[in-house]
Amino acid sequence: MTTRALLSAKVTAAALERLAATAKGELLLCLPHLSPTAPLVTPDLRDGGLETWGDLLALLSRRGIDLRILIADTDPLLSPDRHRAAWSHASGFADVVQGEAQLVCATHGQRATGLRARSLRRRLAPALAALRAEDPARLTPVQRALLSTGPIPCPADIAQSFAVADGLGAVIGGPDLGTDGPAGLALAVEDADFCGALRGQFADTWADAHSSGAPSLAARIAPVACPARPQSREDLRLLRTLSRPQRGLGPRPFADDIEPTLSRLLGSARRRVLIRTAAFRHDGLAQALAGTASPDSPEVTLLLPPATTGTWDDARASALQATNLHLLQTAFGDRLTIRADPTACEKATLCLIDDVTLLGSATLTRRACRWNTEAMVLARDPDLTQALHAYVSAALTGGKTLETATPRHSRSWLPDDLF
């Protein structure tokens, strides 16, 4: 078992490129923001005439590698910029890959129906009106279809971010994995059990995308063969969220490892807890952590974005988080530090709980823990956890304290699981 922390964007990019370039038979990519024009940083690859990720994946497809690329799409009206970027990236890769390489651009398959879905459709109406005013030539195929069908809310996302090569090596992180962002944090893992389990998560996501009607942008879609599914171990474990479409507002949970594991770890914390995440709106997780408060309770540090944006109801989402933060402030007093991290939305969620590290895509929200498609790695490694704690703590120097809002109760037809 080998796990290595990747502590900068350049180091992460190099590890991801090396993983892809050395794949012998299979490369599975689920990287939401990977662009075909993203420049390569590895000197050997550039010296060989490869300049971008498009060049690298084109070469791998010519070699006959079993290449599968899943570009995660999102609701085209709630997040139009992300939607257009996803289709732009997918189209760019489709232009260069060859042979039997397979490529899909897919949303989570859940489509909201029923009375509560009407509320979501009303929220999307202004975005649809703006779409009608645009030049049709600039619209994606999905956006053009919406002009005739009207809003079809997508309440769940494919948020996971990882790459797996040959079922033996992987890089796993957050939304910034595969981008040239100013900072990065990911884990490189070489372990057959963990990577085999992560490969199984990709296979499930791939099959769900196909079942939901995601079109092929390259070779015809075929299932990822998984005759055997390795189980990751307790000291290096895959945690995942996976759900399947059903009638109603939200999807049917299928795998929900993240929520109970986090609840158990937070509820048993003894020395220290450091959490960096784009959102902490899960009331059950906040209650589990607050339950550890005592005269000898752990030091708790939270790094959160300064504002809540991009949700179905930002005011409601902010109120849920404010309630959690107020609960924790009451429980821990001056043993709780809350800092503003403007980059937290694009980074991997990181939870350091005593000697345990959790890193991956899932925010501390009910939506991530129950509805989305998410992947995290749990590593019981005191040295790794200490190194990450020191790295993040050093970056905290001079950081601004996050001013928390006063909790407000608001009545809504929309469930907390949407947030």
C-alpha positions as a LaTeX table, in Angstrom:
\begin{tabular}{lrrr}
\hline
Residue & $x$ (\AA) & $y$ (\AA) & $z$ (\AA) \\
\hline
Met1 & 0.00 & 0.00 & 0.00 \\
Thr2 & 1.35 & 3.41 & $-0.99$ \\
Thr3 & $-0.44$ & 6.71 & $-0.43$ \\
Arg4 & 1.16 & 10.04 & $-1.22$ \\
Ala5 & $-0.19$ & 13.50 & $-0.54$ \\
Leu6 & $-0.10$ & 15.83 & $-3.54$ \\
Leu7 & 0.16 & 19.29 & $-2.03$ \\
Ser8 & 0.28 & 21.65 & $-5.01$ \\
Ala9 & $-1.39$ & 22.03 & $-8.37$ \\
Lys10 & 1.86 & 21.32 & $-10.22$ \\
Val11 & 2.66 & 18.18 & $-8.24$ \\
Thr12 & $-0.91$ & 16.96 & $-8.63$ \\
Ala13 & $-0.87$ & 17.62 & $-12.37$ \\
Ala14 & 2.41 & 15.75 & $-12.77$ \\
Ala15 & 1.08 & 12.74 & $-10.84$ \\
Leu16 & $-2.10$ & 12.67 & $-12.91$ \\
Glu17 & $-0.15$ & 12.90 & $-16.16$ \\
Arg18 & 2.25 & 10.15 & $-15.09$ \\
Leu19 & $-0.66$ & 7.90 & $-14.12$ \\
Ala20 & $-2.27$ & 8.36 & $-17.54$ \\
Ala21 & 0.92 & 8.11 & $-19.58$ \\
Thr22 & 2.03 & 4.86 & $-17.92$ \\
Ala23 & $-1.32$ & 3.05 & $-18.23$ \\
Lys24 & $-0.73$ & $-0.33$ & $-19.85$ \\
Gly25 & $-4.23$ & $-1.54$ & $-20.65$ \\
Glu26 & $-6.96$ & 0.66 & $-19.15$ \\
Leu27 & $-7.47$ & 4.27 & $-18.11$ \\
Leu28 & $-10.70$ & 5.47 & $-16.48$ \\
Leu29 & $-11.17$ & 9.23 & $-16.05$ \\
Cys30 & $-13.95$ & 10.93 & $-14.09$ \\
Leu31 & $-12.61$ & 14.48 & $-13.86$ \\
Pro32 & $-15.37$ & 17.12 & $-13.97$ \\
His33 & $-13.21$ & 20.01 & $-15.17$ \\
Leu34 & $-10.50$ & 18.32 & $-17.25$ \\
Ser35 & $-9.98$ & 20.31 & $-20.45$ \\
Pro36 & $-8.42$ & 19.08 & $-23.69$ \\
Thr37 & $-6.47$ & 22.33 & $-23.88$ \\
Ala38 & $-5.03$ & 22.02 & $-20.35$ \\
Pro39 & $-1.23$ & 22.21 & $-20.74$ \\
Leu40 & 0.94 & 19.29 & $-19.66$ \\
Val41 & 3.64 & 19.99 & $-17.06$ \\
Thr42 & 5.74 & 16.81 & $-17.30$ \\
Pro43 & 9.00 & 17.57 & $-19.18$ \\
Asp44 & 9.31 & 14.08 & $-20.70$ \\
Leu45 & 5.86 & 14.33 & $-22.23$ \\
Arg46 & 6.46 & 17.81 & $-23.58$ \\
Asp47 & 9.84 & 16.76 & $-24.97$ \\
Gly48 & 7.99 & 13.98 & $-26.79$ \\
Gly49 & 5.86 & 16.54 & $-28.61$ \\
Leu50 & 2.78 & 16.42 & $-26.36$ \\
Glu51 & 1.55 & 19.81 & $-25.19$ \\
Thr52 & $-1.99$ & 19.32 & $-23.85$ \\
Trp53 & $-4.26$ & 16.71 & $-22.28$ \\
Gly54 & $-5.94$ & 16.40 & $-25.66$ \\
Asp55 & $-2.59$ & 15.37 & $-27.16$ \\
Leu56 & $-1.97$ & 12.84 & $-24.39$ \\
Leu57 & $-5.36$ & 11.15 & $-24.60$ \\
Ala58 & $-5.21$ & 11.11 & $-28.40$ \\
Leu59 & $-1.90$ & 9.24 & $-28.15$ \\
Leu60 & $-3.31$ & 6.75 & $-25.64$ \\
Ser61 & $-6.33$ & 6.10 & $-27.86$ \\
Arg62 & $-4.04$ & 5.40 & $-30.83$ \\
Arg63 & $-2.11$ & 2.92 & $-28.70$ \\
Gly64 & $-5.31$ & 0.96 & $-28.15$ \\
Ile65 & $-5.61$ & 1.64 & $-24.42$ \\
Asp66 & $-9.12$ & 0.92 & $-23.09$ \\
Leu67 & $-9.87$ & 4.60 & $-22.51$ \\
Arg68 & $-13.12$ & 5.74 & $-20.87$ \\
Ile69 & $-13.74$ & 9.42 & $-20.20$ \\
Leu70 & $-16.76$ & 10.59 & $-18.19$ \\
Ile71 & $-17.25$ & 14.35 & $-18.20$ \\
Ala72 & $-19.74$ & 15.22 & $-15.45$ \\
Asp73 & $-22.46$ & 17.60 & $-16.60$ \\
Thr74 & $-24.79$ & 19.59 & $-14.34$ \\
Asp75 & $-28.18$ & 21.29 & $-14.50$ \\
Pro76 & $-27.95$ & 23.51 & $-17.61$ \\
Leu77 & $-30.15$ & 26.24 & $-16.14$ \\
Leu78 & $-28.96$ & 26.26 & $-12.53$ \\
Ser79 & $-25.26$ & 26.24 & $-13.53$ \\
Pro80 & $-25.11$ & 27.32 & $-17.20$ \\
Asp81 & $-21.40$ & 28.19 & $-17.19$ \\
Arg82 & $-20.39$ & 24.81 & $-15.77$ \\
His83 & $-22.74$ & 23.07 & $-18.20$ \\
Arg84 & $-21.26$ & 24.82 & $-21.22$ \\
Ala85 & $-17.73$ & 24.14 & $-20.01$ \\
Ala86 & $-18.54$ & 20.44 & $-19.64$ \\
Trp87 & $-19.85$ & 20.21 & $-23.20$ \\
Ser88 & $-16.95$ & 22.26 & $-24.55$ \\
His89 & $-14.44$ & 19.94 & $-22.88$ \\
Ala90 & $-16.28$ & 16.81 & $-24.01$ \\
Ser91 & $-16.49$ & 18.08 & $-27.60$ \\
Gly92 & $-12.80$ & 18.93 & $-27.56$ \\
Phe93 & $-11.83$ & 15.43 & $-26.45$ \\
Ala94 & $-14.25$ & 13.89 & $-28.97$ \\
Asp95 & $-12.41$ & 15.71 & $-31.75$ \\
Val96 & $-9.06$ & 14.10 & $-30.92$ \\
Val97 & $-9.58$ & 10.61 & $-29.46$ \\
Gln98 & $-9.56$ & 7.73 & $-31.92$ \\
Gly99 & $-10.28$ & 4.03 & $-32.22$ \\
Glu100 & $-12.33$ & 2.44 & $-29.46$ \\
Ala101 & $-11.97$ & 5.26 & $-26.91$ \\
Gln102 & $-15.32$ & 5.92 & $-25.21$ \\
Leu103 & $-16.54$ & 9.31 & $-24.03$ \\
Val104 & $-19.75$ & 10.52 & $-22.42$ \\
Cys105 & $-20.92$ & 13.84 & $-21.02$ \\
Ala106 & $-23.51$ & 12.92 & $-18.42$ \\
Thr107 & $-25.59$ & 14.38 & $-15.64$ \\
His108 & $-26.90$ & 12.34 & $-12.74$ \\
Gly109 & $-29.96$ & 10.51 & $-14.04$ \\
Gln110 & $-32.46$ & 11.89 & $-11.52$ \\
Arg111 & $-35.07$ & 14.26 & $-12.95$ \\
Ala112 & $-37.28$ & 15.94 & $-10.36$ \\
Thr113 & $-41.01$ & 15.24 & $-10.64$ \\
Gly114 & $-44.05$ & 15.87 & $-8.49$ \\
Leu115 & $-45.36$ & 18.85 & $-6.57$ \\
Arg116 & $-42.04$ & 19.91 & $-5.04$ \\
Ala117 & $-40.40$ & 19.84 & $-8.46$ \\
Arg118 & $-42.69$ & 22.72 & $-9.44$ \\
Ser119 & $-40.83$ & 24.93 & $-7.00$ \\
Leu120 & $-37.54$ & 24.09 & $-8.72$ \\
Arg121 & $-39.01$ & 24.76 & $-12.15$ \\
Arg122 & $-40.19$ & 28.19 & $-11.01$ \\
Arg123 & $-36.67$ & 28.97 & $-9.83$ \\
Leu124 & $-35.31$ & 28.02 & $-13.25$ \\
Ala125 & $-37.81$ & 30.10 & $-15.25$ \\
Pro126 & $-35.66$ & 33.29 & $-15.39$ \\
Ala127 & $-32.67$ & 31.28 & $-16.60$ \\
Leu128 & $-34.81$ & 29.70 & $-19.33$ \\
Ala129 & $-36.03$ & 33.14 & $-20.42$ \\
Ala130 & $-32.42$ & 34.30 & $-20.68$ \\
Leu131 & $-31.61$ & 31.19 & $-22.71$ \\
Arg132 & $-34.37$ & 31.96 & $-25.22$ \\
Ala133 & $-32.78$ & 35.36 & $-25.84$ \\
Glu134 & $-29.40$ & 33.87 & $-26.77$ \\
Asp135 & $-28.11$ & 32.97 & $-30.20$ \\
Pro136 & $-29.20$ & 29.32 & $-30.77$ \\
Ala137 & $-25.82$ & 28.60 & $-32.36$ \\
Arg138 & $-24.16$ & 29.17 & $-28.97$ \\
Leu139 & $-26.38$ & 26.69 & $-27.14$ \\
Thr140 & $-25.47$ & 23.12 & $-26.29$ \\
Pro141 & $-27.70$ & 20.27 & $-27.54$ \\
Val142 & $-29.16$ & 19.99 & $-24.04$ \\
Gln143 & $-29.97$ & 23.70 & $-23.87$ \\
Arg144 & $-31.61$ & 23.65 & $-27.30$ \\
Ala145 & $-33.83$ & 20.77 & $-26.19$ \\
Leu146 & $-34.93$ & 22.75 & $-23.13$ \\
Leu147 & $-36.35$ & 25.49 & $-25.37$ \\
Ser148 & $-39.12$ & 23.08 & $-26.34$ \\
Thr149 & $-39.44$ & 20.90 & $-23.22$ \\
Gly150 & $-39.10$ & 23.60 & $-20.58$ \\
Pro151 & $-37.09$ & 23.23 & $-17.34$ \\
Ile152 & $-36.35$ & 19.67 & $-16.19$ \\
Pro153 & $-34.61$ & 20.07 & $-12.81$ \\
Cys154 & $-31.57$ & 17.90 & $-12.10$ \\
Pro155 & $-31.39$ & 17.84 & $-8.27$ \\
Ala156 & $-28.28$ & 15.62 & $-7.97$ \\
Asp157 & $-24.78$ & 15.79 & $-9.46$ \\
Ile158 & $-21.91$ & 13.54 & $-10.41$ \\
Ala159 & $-19.30$ & 15.26 & $-8.24$ \\
Gln160 & $-16.60$ & 12.60 & $-7.82$ \\
Ser161 & $-13.15$ & 13.36 & $-9.22$ \\
Phe162 & $-10.56$ & 10.65 & $-9.82$ \\
Ala163 & $-8.52$ & 8.68 & $-12.33$ \\
Val164 & $-7.72$ & 4.95 & $-12.23$ \\
Ala165 & $-5.11$ & 3.15 & $-14.33$ \\
Asp166 & $-5.07$ & $-0.63$ & $-14.78$ \\
Gly167 & $-6.95$ & $-1.09$ & $-11.50$ \\
Leu168 & $-3.63$ & $-0.61$ & $-9.68$ \\
Gly169 & $-2.99$ & 3.13 & $-9.39$ \\
Ala170 & $-5.23$ & 6.13 & $-8.81$ \\
Val171 & $-5.32$ & 9.84 & $-8.10$ \\
Ile172 & $-8.36$ & 11.08 & $-6.18$ \\
Gly173 & $-9.27$ & 14.62 & $-5.20$ \\
Gly174 & $-11.88$ & 17.33 & $-5.59$ \\
Pro175 & $-13.29$ & 19.58 & $-8.33$ \\
Asp176 & $-9.89$ & 21.16 & $-9.04$ \\
Leu177 & $-8.29$ & 17.82 & $-9.96$ \\
Gly178 & $-7.07$ & 18.05 & $-13.54$ \\
Thr179 & $-7.15$ & 21.86 & $-13.66$ \\
Asp180 & $-4.42$ & 24.48 & $-13.45$ \\
Gly181 & $-5.92$ & 26.14 & $-10.36$ \\
Pro182 & $-3.69$ & 28.10 & $-7.97$ \\
Ala183 & $-3.57$ & 25.30 & $-5.40$ \\
Gly184 & $-4.36$ & 21.64 & $-5.34$ \\
Leu185 & $-4.70$ & 18.81 & $-2.87$ \\
Ala186 & $-5.14$ & 15.18 & $-3.82$ \\
Leu187 & $-3.90$ & 11.71 & $-2.94$ \\
Ala188 & $-2.00$ & 9.32 & $-5.19$ \\
Val189 & $-2.74$ & 5.71 & $-4.27$ \\
Glu190 & $-1.03$ & 2.51 & $-5.37$ \\
Asp191 & $-3.06$ & $-0.34$ & $-3.91$ \\
Ala192 & $-4.89$ & $-3.05$ & $-5.82$ \\
Asp193 & $-7.74$ & $-3.39$ & $-3.32$ \\
Phe194 & $-8.52$ & 0.32 & $-3.12$ \\
Cys195 & $-8.07$ & 0.93 & $-6.85$ \\
Gly196 & $-10.18$ & $-2.11$ & $-7.66$ \\
Ala197 & $-12.98$ & $-0.75$ & $-5.49$ \\
Leu198 & $-12.63$ & 2.69 & $-7.11$ \\
Arg199 & $-12.76$ & 1.02 & $-10.52$ \\
Gly200 & $-16.05$ & $-0.56$ & $-9.44$ \\
Gln201 & $-17.42$ & 2.88 & $-8.54$ \\
Phe202 & $-16.49$ & 4.11 & $-12.01$ \\
Ala203 & $-18.18$ & 1.06 & $-13.56$ \\
Asp204 & $-21.40$ & 1.80 & $-11.65$ \\
Thr205 & $-21.31$ & 5.49 & $-12.62$ \\
Trp206 & $-20.62$ & 4.59 & $-16.25$ \\
Ala207 & $-23.51$ & 2.11 & $-16.35$ \\
Asp208 & $-25.86$ & 4.63 & $-14.73$ \\
Ala209 & $-24.89$ & 7.29 & $-17.28$ \\
His210 & $-25.63$ & 4.87 & $-20.12$ \\
Ser211 & $-28.95$ & 3.81 & $-18.56$ \\
Ser212 & $-29.97$ & 7.46 & $-18.21$ \\
Gly213 & $-29.48$ & 8.06 & $-21.93$ \\
Ala214 & $-26.15$ & 9.91 & $-21.98$ \\
Pro215 & $-25.04$ & 9.97 & $-25.62$ \\
Ser216 & $-21.74$ & 8.56 & $-26.81$ \\
Leu217 & $-19.43$ & 11.24 & $-28.19$ \\
Ala218 & $-16.84$ & 8.73 & $-29.45$ \\
Ala219 & $-16.95$ & 4.93 & $-29.81$ \\
Arg220 & $-20.08$ & 3.02 & $-28.87$ \\
Ile221 & $-20.58$ & 2.76 & $-25.10$ \\
Ala222 & $-19.85$ & $-0.64$ & $-23.58$ \\
Pro223 & $-20.02$ & $-1.69$ & $-19.92$ \\
Val224 & $-16.88$ & $-1.71$ & $-17.78$ \\
Ala225 & $-16.34$ & $-5.40$ & $-17.06$ \\
Cys226 & $-16.14$ & $-6.11$ & $-13.32$ \\
Pro227 & $-16.16$ & $-9.90$ & $-12.87$ \\
Ala228 & $-14.74$ & $-9.44$ & $-9.36$ \\
Arg229 & $-15.01$ & $-6.42$ & $-7.08$ \\
Pro230 & $-12.15$ & $-6.01$ & $-4.62$ \\
Gln231 & $-13.10$ & $-4.65$ & $-1.21$ \\
Ser232 & $-10.95$ & $-1.86$ & 0.15 \\
Arg233 & $-9.50$ & $-2.40$ & 3.63 \\
Glu234 & $-10.19$ & $-0.58$ & 6.88 \\
Asp235 & $-6.83$ & 1.24 & 6.78 \\
Leu236 & $-7.32$ & 2.40 & 3.17 \\
Arg237 & $-10.97$ & 2.48 & 2.29 \\
Leu238 & $-13.14$ & 3.81 & $-0.50$ \\
Leu239 & $-16.16$ & 5.76 & 0.73 \\
Arg240 & $-18.82$ & 6.47 & $-1.84$ \\
Thr241 & $-22.27$ & 7.88 & $-2.43$ \\
Leu242 & $-24.33$ & 6.44 & $-5.26$ \\
Ser243 & $-28.04$ & 6.83 & $-5.97$ \\
Arg244 & $-30.41$ & 5.74 & $-8.69$ \\
Pro245 & $-33.27$ & 7.63 & $-10.38$ \\
Gln246 & $-36.83$ & 7.26 & $-9.14$ \\
Arg247 & $-40.11$ & 9.18 & $-9.34$ \\
Gly248 & $-40.26$ & 12.20 & $-7.07$ \\
Leu249 & $-37.87$ & 14.96 & $-6.14$ \\
Gly250 & $-34.77$ & 13.04 & $-5.14$ \\
Pro251 & $-33.06$ & 9.80 & $-6.16$ \\
Arg252 & $-33.06$ & 6.46 & $-4.33$ \\
Pro253 & $-29.87$ & 5.92 & $-2.27$ \\
Phe254 & $-27.88$ & 2.87 & $-3.36$ \\
Ala255 & $-24.53$ & 3.30 & $-1.56$ \\
Asp256 & $-24.07$ & 5.70 & 1.35 \\
Asp257 & $-20.73$ & 4.94 & 3.01 \\
Ile258 & $-19.73$ & 8.54 & 3.62 \\
Glu259 & $-22.45$ & 9.70 & 6.01 \\
Pro260 & $-22.24$ & 6.91 & 8.63 \\
Thr261 & $-18.44$ & 6.81 & 8.52 \\
Leu262 & $-18.10$ & 10.55 & 9.03 \\
Ser263 & $-20.72$ & 10.52 & 11.78 \\
Arg264 & $-18.88$ & 7.76 & 13.62 \\
Leu265 & $-15.46$ & 9.39 & 13.27 \\
Leu266 & $-16.66$ & 12.86 & 14.26 \\
Gly267 & $-18.57$ & 11.44 & 17.21 \\
Ser268 & $-15.47$ & 9.68 & 18.53 \\
Ala269 & $-12.91$ & 12.47 & 17.95 \\
Arg270 & $-10.60$ & 12.97 & 20.91 \\
Arg271 & $-7.67$ & 15.23 & 20.01 \\
Arg272 & $-8.27$ & 17.33 & 16.94 \\
Val273 & $-10.59$ & 17.88 & 14.03 \\
Leu274 & $-9.75$ & 19.92 & 10.94 \\
Ile275 & $-12.31$ & 20.18 & 8.15 \\
Arg276 & $-12.00$ & 22.09 & 4.90 \\
Thr277 & $-15.09$ & 21.84 & 2.74 \\
Ala278 & $-17.27$ & 23.89 & 0.42 \\
Ala279 & $-20.26$ & 23.51 & 2.76 \\
Phe280 & $-21.16$ & 22.18 & 6.22 \\
Arg281 & $-24.95$ & 21.95 & 6.11 \\
His282 & $-25.48$ & 18.36 & 7.33 \\
Asp283 & $-27.20$ & 18.70 & 10.70 \\
Gly284 & $-26.54$ & 15.10 & 11.73 \\
Leu285 & $-22.78$ & 15.46 & 11.23 \\
Ala286 & $-22.75$ & 18.74 & 13.16 \\
Gln287 & $-24.64$ & 17.07 & 16.01 \\
Ala288 & $-22.21$ & 14.14 & 16.05 \\
Leu289 & $-19.27$ & 16.52 & 16.35 \\
Ala290 & $-20.99$ & 18.70 & 18.96 \\
Gly291 & $-21.61$ & 15.58 & 21.03 \\
Thr292 & $-17.87$ & 15.28 & 21.71 \\
Ala293 & $-17.75$ & 18.65 & 23.48 \\
Ser294 & $-16.39$ & 18.44 & 27.03 \\
Pro295 & $-13.65$ & 20.09 & 29.13 \\
Asp296 & $-11.22$ & 17.82 & 27.25 \\
Ser297 & $-12.91$ & 18.13 & 23.87 \\
Pro298 & $-10.84$ & 18.24 & 20.68 \\
Glu299 & $-9.62$ & 21.41 & 19.02 \\
Val300 & $-11.87$ & 21.98 & 16.01 \\
Thr301 & $-10.90$ & 24.00 & 12.93 \\
Leu302 & $-13.29$ & 24.65 & 10.05 \\
Leu303 & $-12.31$ & 26.19 & 6.71 \\
Leu304 & $-15.33$ & 27.31 & 4.70 \\
Pro305 & $-16.06$ & 29.65 & 1.77 \\
Pro306 & $-16.98$ & 33.20 & 2.81 \\
Ala307 & $-20.38$ & 32.96 & 1.07 \\
Thr308 & $-22.89$ & 30.37 & $-0.10$ \\
Thr309 & $-23.58$ & 30.38 & $-3.84$ \\
Gly310 & $-24.79$ & 28.08 & $-6.59$ \\
Thr311 & $-27.49$ & 26.17 & $-4.67$ \\
Trp312 & $-31.19$ & 25.83 & $-5.38$ \\
Asp313 & $-31.86$ & 28.39 & $-2.61$ \\
Asp314 & $-28.79$ & 30.20 & $-1.29$ \\
Ala315 & $-30.67$ & 31.82 & 1.60 \\
Arg316 & $-31.98$ & 28.47 & 2.75 \\
Ala317 & $-28.57$ & 26.83 & 2.35 \\
Ser318 & $-26.90$ & 29.65 & 4.31 \\
Ala319 & $-29.45$ & 29.26 & 7.10 \\
Leu320 & $-28.77$ & 25.52 & 7.38 \\
Gln321 & $-25.05$ & 26.13 & 7.67 \\
Ala322 & $-25.50$ & 29.00 & 10.13 \\
Thr323 & $-27.54$ & 26.71 & 12.39 \\
Asn324 & $-24.77$ & 24.11 & 12.37 \\
Leu325 & $-22.04$ & 26.65 & 13.07 \\
His326 & $-24.04$ & 28.16 & 15.93 \\
Leu327 & $-24.44$ & 24.68 & 17.42 \\
Leu328 & $-20.69$ & 24.06 & 17.22 \\
Gln329 & $-19.81$ & 27.49 & 18.61 \\
Thr330 & $-22.09$ & 26.87 & 21.58 \\
Ala331 & $-20.59$ & 23.43 & 22.15 \\
Phe332 & $-16.88$ & 24.20 & 21.75 \\
Gly333 & $-16.51$ & 27.89 & 22.57 \\
Asp334 & $-12.94$ & 29.09 & 22.06 \\
Arg335 & $-11.84$ & 25.57 & 21.10 \\
Leu336 & $-13.53$ & 26.16 & 17.74 \\
Thr337 & $-11.84$ & 28.17 & 14.97 \\
Ile338 & $-13.73$ & 29.04 & 11.79 \\
Arg339 & $-11.72$ & 30.56 & 8.97 \\
Ala340 & $-12.77$ & 31.88 & 5.58 \\
Asp341 & $-11.19$ & 30.01 & 2.66 \\
Pro342 & $-12.19$ & 31.56 & $-0.69$ \\
Thr343 & $-10.79$ & 28.55 & $-2.57$ \\
Ala344 & $-12.66$ & 25.88 & $-0.59$ \\
Cys345 & $-15.40$ & 25.55 & $-3.24$ \\
Glu346 & $-12.95$ & 24.20 & $-5.81$ \\
Lys347 & $-10.74$ & 22.10 & $-3.55$ \\
Ala348 & $-11.24$ & 18.58 & $-2.30$ \\
Thr349 & $-13.04$ & 18.19 & 1.00 \\
Leu350 & $-10.44$ & 17.33 & 3.64 \\
Cys351 & $-11.29$ & 15.93 & 7.07 \\
Leu352 & $-8.46$ & 15.25 & 9.53 \\
Ile353 & $-9.88$ & 13.50 & 12.59 \\
Asp354 & $-7.25$ & 12.40 & 15.11 \\
Asp355 & $-5.04$ & 10.04 & 13.00 \\
Val356 & $-7.51$ & 9.54 & 10.15 \\
Thr357 & $-7.59$ & 11.37 & 6.81 \\
Leu358 & $-10.65$ & 11.62 & 4.57 \\
Leu359 & $-10.23$ & 13.34 & 1.21 \\
Gly360 & $-12.43$ & 13.54 & $-1.84$ \\
Ser361 & $-15.38$ & 15.21 & $-3.50$ \\
Ala362 & $-18.16$ & 15.02 & $-0.89$ \\
Thr363 & $-19.02$ & 18.18 & 1.01 \\
Leu364 & $-20.57$ & 17.90 & 4.48 \\
Thr365 & $-24.12$ & 18.17 & 3.17 \\
Arg366 & $-27.05$ & 15.81 & 2.99 \\
Arg367 & $-27.08$ & 16.16 & $-0.79$ \\
Ala368 & $-23.50$ & 14.94 & $-1.10$ \\
Cys369 & $-24.00$ & 12.17 & 1.44 \\
Arg370 & $-27.31$ & 10.87 & 0.04 \\
Trp371 & $-28.09$ & 12.03 & $-3.51$ \\
Asn372 & $-24.95$ & 12.84 & $-5.47$ \\
Thr373 & $-22.34$ & 10.51 & $-6.95$ \\
Glu374 & $-19.29$ & 11.02 & $-4.74$ \\
Ala375 & $-15.98$ & 9.31 & $-3.90$ \\
Met376 & $-13.61$ & 9.78 & $-0.96$ \\
Val377 & $-10.57$ & 7.97 & 0.36 \\
Leu378 & $-10.21$ & 7.14 & 4.06 \\
Ala379 & $-6.62$ & 6.54 & 5.19 \\
Arg380 & $-5.71$ & 5.49 & 8.73 \\
Asp381 & $-2.15$ & 6.79 & 8.59 \\
Pro382 & $-0.86$ & 8.98 & 11.45 \\
Asp383 & 2.13 & 10.24 & 9.43 \\
Leu384 & $-0.03$ & 11.24 & 6.46 \\
Thr385 & $-2.59$ & 12.94 & 8.69 \\
Gln386 & 0.10 & 14.84 & 10.59 \\
Ala387 & 1.74 & 16.00 & 7.36 \\
Leu388 & $-1.57$ & 17.24 & 5.97 \\
His389 & $-2.43$ & 18.95 & 9.26 \\
Ala390 & 0.90 & 20.77 & 9.26 \\
Tyr391 & 0.46 & 21.78 & 5.61 \\
Val392 & $-3.05$ & 23.18 & 6.08 \\
Ser393 & $-2.19$ & 24.82 & 9.41 \\
Ala394 & 0.73 & 26.67 & 7.82 \\
Ala395 & $-1.58$ & 27.97 & 5.11 \\
Leu396 & $-3.96$ & 29.25 & 7.80 \\
Thr397 & $-1.46$ & 31.81 & 9.08 \\
Gly398 & $-3.01$ & 35.23 & 8.67 \\
Gly399 & $-6.33$ & 33.85 & 7.44 \\
Lys400 & $-9.52$ & 35.77 & 8.16 \\
Thr401 & $-12.03$ & 34.58 & 10.73 \\
Leu402 & $-15.33$ & 33.70 & 9.09 \\
Glu403 & $-18.19$ & 35.81 & 10.39 \\
Thr404 & $-21.11$ & 33.45 & 10.92 \\
Ala405 & $-24.67$ & 34.55 & 10.29 \\
Thr406 & $-27.42$ & 34.42 & 12.88 \\
Pro407 & $-29.45$ & 31.22 & 12.41 \\
Arg408 & $-32.87$ & 31.79 & 10.87 \\
His409 & $-35.68$ & 29.29 & 10.56 \\
Ser410 & $-37.45$ & 29.36 & 7.22 \\
Arg411 & $-40.35$ & 27.19 & 6.12 \\
Ser412 & $-39.96$ & 25.50 & 2.77 \\
Trp413 & $-41.39$ & 22.70 & 0.70 \\
Leu414 & $-37.88$ & 21.70 & $-0.27$ \\
Pro415 & $-36.17$ & 19.04 & 1.89 \\
Asp416 & $-32.79$ & 19.51 & 3.55 \\
Asp417 & $-31.48$ & 16.64 & 1.38 \\
Leu418 & $-31.52$ & 19.02 & $-1.60$ \\
Phe419 & $-28.86$ & 21.14 & 0.10 \\
\hline
\end{tabular}
